[in-house]
Amino acid sequence: MEWIRGWACVFHEFLFQRFMSSHLPNPLSLPPLSHLTCIVTGSTSGIGRETARQLAEAGAHVVMAVRNTKAAHDLIQQWQRDWSAKGLPLNIEAMELDLLSLDSVVNFSIAWNARLAPLHVLINNAGIFAMGEEQKFSKDGYEQHMQVNHLAPALLSLLLLPSLNRASPSRIINVNSVMHYVGFVDPDDMNVVSGRRKFTSLVGYSGSKLAQVMFSNVLFKRLPLESRISVVCLSPGIVLTNVARDLPRSVQVQYALIPYFIFSPQEGCRSSLFSATDAQIPEHCEKLKTGDKPICTFISQDCKHTKPSEEAQNVETANRVWEKTVELIGLPLDALERLLQGQELAEAGAHVVMAVRNMKAANELIQQWRTKWSASVGTMYDDFVLQSNGIWIAMLSAYCH
């Protein structure tokens, strides 16, 4: 029955999204955002591209976190030329981030945290839907949909918590999908390799989106109220470049024949921009946090507060997804608490010890931080706390600043 209701929600959004969002301007009107720093992943095409451009044009400092930095720099130059006639340059830059590599996520986080800069909005926009393709795995060993759509954004969100906490109030925005309504997640088989379920790209995509909502619910619940970090998931609607760019060419052609129902990227990014800038989001999240069953807010394609699927609100499964996710990305179960505590200790002037294997890298980071901050940071060698994939080292580096 839940599966039937899920598909009903999918088809309802497809058929009526344009009608339901008819009250929204296109493009969405934004207030001046010169006080915000925003990271947008996957921002060289589609929804992410429009999101980054419009945030920058509203005055925000925008970081395009992308795999193809050349394409990003080309876009930045184009936007700067287009905007130069108005007299003010855009405050926008590009940094390399490949979500198919957890090492890349770690390196990005270290580089960003070394700046000791506040991060007001993290928009986990990048995603993949390789429809019709055979099952593929990243070099980290994880099914590609699960890694790009869930595991890598989860790791990025956790490792950037010190920067988000510094900017409080701040927001973690996850560009999700109505397809999470038809998803299923087995925390013991997130790679879908046990044989209990037959893998299809739809199974991979919808399951990864459901996992992201579940993880976001637990993250929202575990973040202390005083951190003032809002967690938001959203549906952009059915957008050609959001889903169909990875479809077979013949399907893309059919997809493009129904333009009335399909959002353009400019229309699809409205829920992202709303989630990142609406002044009522923090208050709404605070009310949800004090509820009986804390769940993060879910913003629909028409920029209204709604709830995720019933399955996404399954507390027992969500907690298991949280635990398995943290395990797969190489962090301890109390990573969130340690990250927030470490950031607070360092900013309070405490002596913070970095337990690392790579002393040279740690000392280089310390030298960078000492030029910007007054905290006293020392190093020691302690191989016991290290994970084999090295991510725990990076997490220590990220929070001990």
Backbone hydrogen bonds, N-H to C=O, Kabsch-Sander energy under -0.5 kcal/mol:
donor,donor_aa,acceptor,acceptor_aa,energy
5,R,1,M,-2.5
6,G,2,E,-2.3
7,W,3,W,-2.2
8,A,4,I,-2.0
9,C,5,R,-2.0
10,V,6,G,-1.9
11,F,7,W,-2.6
12,H,8,A,-2.2
13,E,9,C,-2.3
14,F,10,V,-2.2
15,L,11,F,-2.6
16,F,12,H,-2.4
17,Q,13,E,-1.6
20,M,16,F,-2.9
21,S,17,Q,-1.7
22,S,19,F,-1.4
24,L,21,S,-2.0
33,L,58,A,-3.1
36,L,33,L,-2.1
38,C,61,H,-3.1
39,I,121,V,-2.5
40,V,63,V,-2.6
41,T,123,I,-2.3
42,G,65,A,-1.9
48,G,45,S,-0.7
49,R,45,S,-1.5
50,E,46,G,-1.9
51,T,47,I,-2.7
52,A,48,G,-2.7
53,R,49,R,-2.4
54,Q,50,E,-2.5
55,L,51,T,-2.2
56,A,52,A,-2.3
57,E,53,R,-2.5
58,A,54,Q,-1.2
59,G,56,A,-1.7
60,A,55,L,-2.2
61,H,36,L,-2.8
62,V,60,A,-0.8
62,V,91,N,-2.5
63,V,38,C,-3.0
64,M,62,V,-0.6
64,M,93,E,-3.3
65,A,40,V,-2.0
65,A,63,V,-0.9
66,V,64,M,-0.9
66,V,95,M,-2.3
69,T,67,R,-1.0
72,A,68,N,-1.7
73,H,69,T,-2.7
74,D,70,K,-2.4
75,L,71,A,-2.1
76,I,72,A,-2.6
77,Q,73,H,-2.4
78,Q,74,D,-2.1
79,W,75,L,-3.0
80,Q,76,I,-2.7
81,R,77,Q,-2.2
82,D,78,Q,-2.3
83,W,79,W,-2.2
84,S,80,Q,-1.5
85,A,81,R,-0.5
86,K,83,W,-2.0
87,G,84,S,-1.8
88,L,83,W,-0.6
92,I,90,L,-1.2
93,E,62,V,-2.3
95,M,64,M,-2.6
97,L,66,V,-2.8
99,L,97,L,-0.6
101,S,98,D,-1.8
105,V,101,S,-1.5
106,V,102,L,-2.3
107,N,103,D,-2.8
108,F,104,S,-2.5
109,S,105,V,-2.3
110,I,106,V,-2.6
111,A,107,N,-2.4
112,W,108,F,-2.6
113,N,109,S,-3.0
114,A,110,I,-1.9
115,R,112,W,-1.6
116,L,113,N,-1.5
117,A,112,W,-0.6
119,L,163,S,-2.0
120,H,37,T,-1.4
120,H,118,P,-0.5
121,V,37,T,-1.9
122,L,171,R,-2.5
123,I,39,I,-3.3
123,I,121,V,-0.6
124,N,122,L,-0.7
124,N,173,I,-3.2
125,N,123,I,-1.7
131,M,129,F,-1.8
133,E,130,A,-1.7
138,S,142,Y,-3.1
139,K,100,L,-0.6
141,G,138,S,-1.8
144,Q,136,K,-2.4
147,Q,143,E,-2.4
148,V,144,Q,-2.6
149,N,145,H,-2.4
150,H,146,M,-1.2
151,L,146,M,-2.8
152,A,147,Q,-3.0
154,A,150,H,-2.4
155,L,151,L,-2.4
156,L,152,A,-2.7
157,S,153,P,-2.6
158,L,154,A,-2.1
159,L,155,L,-2.7
160,L,156,L,-1.6
161,L,158,L,-1.5
164,L,160,L,-2.4
165,N,161,L,-3.2
166,R,162,P,-1.7
167,A,163,S,-1.2
168,S,165,N,-0.9
170,S,228,R,-1.8
171,R,120,H,-2.4
172,I,230,S,-2.8
173,I,122,L,-3.6
173,I,171,R,-0.6
174,N,172,I,-0.5
174,N,232,V,-3.1
175,V,124,N,-2.2
175,V,173,I,-0.6
176,N,174,N,-1.1
176,N,234,L,-2.4
180,H,177,S,-1.8
181,Y,178,V,-2.0
182,V,179,M,-1.4
183,G,180,H,-1.2
189,D,186,D,-2.7
192,V,189,D,-1.5
204,G,200,T,-2.5
205,Y,201,S,-2.7
206,S,202,L,-2.6
207,G,203,V,-1.9
208,S,204,G,-1.8
209,K,205,Y,-2.0
210,L,206,S,-2.1
211,A,207,G,-2.5
212,Q,208,S,-1.8
213,V,209,K,-1.8
214,M,210,L,-2.5
215,F,211,A,-2.7
216,S,212,Q,-2.4
217,N,213,V,-2.3
218,V,214,M,-1.9
219,L,215,F,-2.9
220,F,216,S,-2.7
221,K,217,N,-2.0
222,R,218,V,-2.6
223,L,219,L,-1.9
227,S,224,P,-1.7
228,R,224,P,-0.6
228,R,225,L,-1.2
230,S,170,S,-2.9
230,S,228,R,-0.7
232,V,172,I,-2.9
233,C,297,T,-2.3
234,L,174,N,-1.9
235,S,299,I,-2.5
239,V,237,G,-0.9
240,L,263,F,-1.2
242,N,239,V,-0.5
243,V,239,V,-1.6
244,A,239,V,-0.6
244,A,240,L,-1.4
245,R,240,L,-0.5
246,D,243,V,-1.0
247,L,244,A,-1.6
251,V,248,P,-0.6
252,Q,248,P,-2.3
253,V,249,R,-2.1
254,Q,250,S,-1.5
255,Y,251,V,-2.8
256,A,252,Q,-2.2
257,L,253,V,-0.6
257,L,254,Q,-1.0
258,I,255,Y,-1.1
261,F,258,I,-1.1
262,I,258,I,-1.1
263,F,238,I,-2.7
268,G,264,S,-3.0
269,C,265,P,-1.8
270,R,267,E,-1.2
273,L,269,C,-2.6
274,F,270,R,-2.7
275,S,271,S,-2.2
276,A,272,S,-1.8
277,T,273,L,-1.4
278,D,274,F,-2.8
281,I,278,D,-1.2
284,H,280,Q,-2.4
285,C,281,I,-2.7
286,E,282,P,-2.2
287,K,283,E,-1.8
288,L,284,H,-2.0
289,K,285,C,-2.3
290,T,286,E,-1.2
291,G,288,L,-1.6
297,T,231,V,-0.9
298,F,306,T,-1.3
299,I,233,C,-2.6
300,S,298,F,-0.5
300,S,304,K,-2.7
303,C,300,S,-2.0
306,T,298,F,-3.0
313,Q,309,S,-0.8
313,Q,310,E,-0.9
314,N,311,E,-1.8
315,V,313,Q,-0.9
318,A,314,N,-2.6
319,N,315,V,-2.4
320,R,316,E,-1.7
321,V,317,T,-2.6
322,W,318,A,-2.5
323,E,319,N,-2.4
324,K,320,R,-2.6
325,T,321,V,-2.7
326,V,322,W,-2.6
327,E,323,E,-1.9
328,L,324,K,-2.7
329,I,325,T,-2.2
330,G,327,E,-1.2
331,L,326,V,-2.4
335,A,332,P,-1.8
338,R,334,D,-2.4
339,L,335,A,-2.8
340,L,336,L,-2.2
341,Q,337,E,-2.6
342,G,338,R,-2.9
343,Q,339,L,-1.9
344,E,340,L,-2.0
345,L,341,Q,-2.6
346,A,342,G,-2.3
347,E,343,Q,-2.1
348,A,344,E,-1.5
349,G,346,A,-1.4
350,A,345,L,-2.7
352,V,350,A,-0.7
352,V,376,S,-1.9
354,M,352,V,-0.5
354,M,378,G,-2.1
355,A,353,V,-0.7
356,V,354,M,-1.0
356,V,380,M,-1.5
359,M,357,R,-1.1
362,A,358,N,-2.1
363,N,359,M,-2.8
364,E,360,K,-2.1
365,L,361,A,-2.1
366,I,362,A,-2.5
367,Q,363,N,-2.2
368,Q,364,E,-1.7
369,W,365,L,-2.8
370,R,366,I,-3.0
371,T,367,Q,-1.1
372,K,369,W,-1.4
373,W,369,W,-2.4
377,V,375,A,-0.6
378,G,352,V,-2.2
380,M,354,M,-1.8
382,D,356,V,-0.5
382,D,380,M,-0.6
385,V,382,D,-0.9
386,L,383,D,-1.3
390,G,387,Q,-1.5
394,A,390,G,-1.5
395,M,391,I,-2.3
396,L,392,W,-2.2
397,S,393,I,-2.3
398,A,394,A,-2.4
399,Y,395,M,-2.6
400,C,396,L,-2.5
401,H,399,Y,-1.4
